[in-house]
Amino acid sequence: MIRPVVVLAACLLAACAGGGPSGGGGGGGGNKCKCDPPGCPTVSYSQNIQPIYDRSCAQSTACHRGSVPAGDLDLSQGKSYGQTVNVKSSQQPKVLRVKPGSPDNSYVYQKIIGAPGISGTLMPQSCPGNPLQGAVCLSADDIAAIGQWITECATNS
């Protein structure tokens, strides 16, 4: 006779095995984006991405902050992650603002690289050259960091 404790332990261990490549991101976390992050991400949201948003999109005079942010997108600290990752774009609702694992299918990335088919203008507005409302244009390193962060499954780290 198998003891109920042994059966319970076996079930718990099986539940923690993770989803594998087609599952949820490994481990028991259940990453709903079906993206398998690398073992050690090279780009941190809090250390790399949010500072870019703070400098170029959401400082006190920029467009993406406050009670009525441009495009219904507030990129200020504490709000930006929840308003971008796995959230539909207000300009093109069939496209996610950030689709983890896929920068080319992420509207935020499309807007900053000026991809064909975007609505409106390249972001930040009037970049390169004369950014509007005091925003700072993104450098090639900034754009590469955002693309790499999305490729690495856009984790909130």
Order of alpha helices (4+ residues) and beta strands (2+ residues): alpha-alpha-alpha-alpha-alpha
